[in-house]
Amino acid sequence: MNTPATSPLRRLAGLLVPAAVAGLFLFQIWQVELSSGRRIGIVISEAAAGGFTIVSLQPGQPAERDGLAVGDRVLAVNGHEVRKLLDYHAVAARFTRAEPVVYRVLRGTEEVQVTVRPGIPLPWLQSALTALTLLAYLAIAWLMREQAGGDLRARLLQLFTIAVALELAAPSSEQLIGNSPLMLAAGLFYLGITGIQIGLELHLVSLIPERQAWVSRWPWMVPLFYAAGLTATLLVAAGFLSDGLGLGLVPWSARGAYRTLFHFGFPAWALGVAWLLGRQATRHPEPRGRQQAGLVLIGLLPWVASVLIGSAHDLLGITRWAWLDQWPLILLPFPVAVFVAIYRYQLFDIELVVRRGLLYTALTTSLLLVFYAALGAGGALFSHAVGSQHASVWVIAGATLLLGLLFAPLRQALQRLIDRRFFPERSAVRQRLVALARELPALGKLPLMGRHLVGQLTGIFGIDSASLLIATPQGQQLVTLASTLVDFEEQFDQSFLLSPDDPGIQLLCRAARPLPARQPAAHSASMAQRLHRLDAELTVPLLAQQRLVGLLLLGEKRDQRPFTSEELELLNLLSHHVATVFENARLFESATFEGLTGILRREAILEELDLELNRALRYHRPLALALADLDHFKAVNDRHGHLAGDLLLKRAAQALAAPLRATDAVGRFGGEEFLVVLPETDLAGAVAVAEKLRQTVADLAVELDDGTLLKVTVSIGLAAVDAEAEWSPTALELLAEADRALYRAKGAGRNRVEATGG
């Protein structure tokens, strides 16, 4: 089956559109070369009293050199009266480069004759700029063809950029001096393509960042956009055709229709576009939506400004600024802004572009322009005041030093202000990540750190799930440490792991940055299976000094949007910090905690006992300890094997640790014996805790691969130091007391608690 992007019709359109644009542009260059010998460097407008008025002169061109002036009304050329622009083109067809042409003009109230020698240089720079702008618009159209899918915005943007490219590629009537038929055809083509652009652009901006409520409420508005644009331009085209052919087909003149369209129609179009985008850029409830509308508006602002300023100049009779006619320059910012947003930051993912590429660049440029303007004015005033031309050198030197000292701090302060004012949500995300990075080391233990990390990430980024895999110290296999999806200790145990030699893991290590889950999954079937089970959309490697410490797997966002480029950057920065924190914690735990049970080693729990005993004796506080031994554990090893025994030992250790307070400590004393230290606990409290531990272990059931259920009980002996007691035992003496109590519990039938006190 042919998909829309690869159907024969689309492939044909993909070839015909660039070919048509290229053909029109080559034809434009050819016509510019032909007409350059007839041109004198003027911009003209038909006058109401007949003839035409010169509205601007190109500097250094024949008209300016030979004496024509802005405001002159041309009455005749080489003795031929010119009442319409078509009359002038008929006369200009006989111009020859450098051959004198006599213009009779009305200057104020006086008629004067000016002899001009036509012929201007070929505008290669203008043609090069037009070519660059064409390429930019065609690039947007091509990207939209590849990525449009079912997104109507992308399809409209594709059609709009094609329409603009065709308009730019076709020769304008000003470039066809002396060729009346082609000038007429060019004018009609321009009006038709402009009518289409009006409808497409208004329709497009009504869908950015999403379909606006009024579009759904009044669906007839969208067809109205197209009808209004085409009707306005067709009415002008009818007048243009009527005057051009001299048939009098319509009651209005081309001049009047043109003035109405350019002075009122185009400004209404520009203001409508700016209002629709500006409203969304300031009022959309989501920051992402505001930023999407903001970038598109920034790209269109030069065009909006040129339309409004040009119309105001014409209405007020002010000479048009030269840059208002530089359409390639005016139209170029829009495709550049959209191209960067689509190609580098995903479709309409524009925050970094606006914040760094546009706002910050504009800020820096503005500061530099203000500085150098002040520098030039200050140097001139200082030189004038002291009467020395060399004084400005000292002003420039001092000001340059001042720039070096103050510019960077000032720019940074303004950047922070922009971040707080325009991007508060992103600043909040960064602050939460910084706080998370500070919180992790304080948690101390790997499981606590892992659970806190995945829990916080789901809230910060609004994702469905997060999982953390940590490399084991021995073989560097990646074992799941924490997940918001399931309890891996209960459901996966140690079987859910990944080898460091896995191709997907190797890809992540080489990339050293967050990657979409589909990329490593494409390199490894085993990893693809695990990523699917964890609903992973994004993989974030945790690397410390180019060594893999762990792997973060993040699920899909709840709003179904992709991760933005800045979010990926923040995750990358966080990953380096997290990798260092977890590596340090892992090294500490490897020396302090057992790999099998996850509780303290013998040396560590005895050190904890010494510390707590010294504190209790010094400050006269209660302290208790419990010595626990699994009953008949040797029989489990003999009957089911040591792997089953290790699994039971691990689960029993976890069962003993689970009910304890954060201030309590549990460690493996040896074999199947465990030592529990209970600060601020008297003997009665210790008995209650021990009974709870005994019951927790008795309720434990461990299922083996063959379905066998293993159960075990525990005997516990207690010893304690009361706050008011005069007895000051050593740690060994207290352990001996607990051991004797444990012996009594064993002798009394096991699965019980016995206590003694001092």
Summary of the structure (lengths in Angstrom):
residues: 758
radius of gyration: 40.5
end to end distance: 85.5
largest distance: 133.7
contacts: 2437
relative contact order: 0.04
helix: 60%
strand: 14%
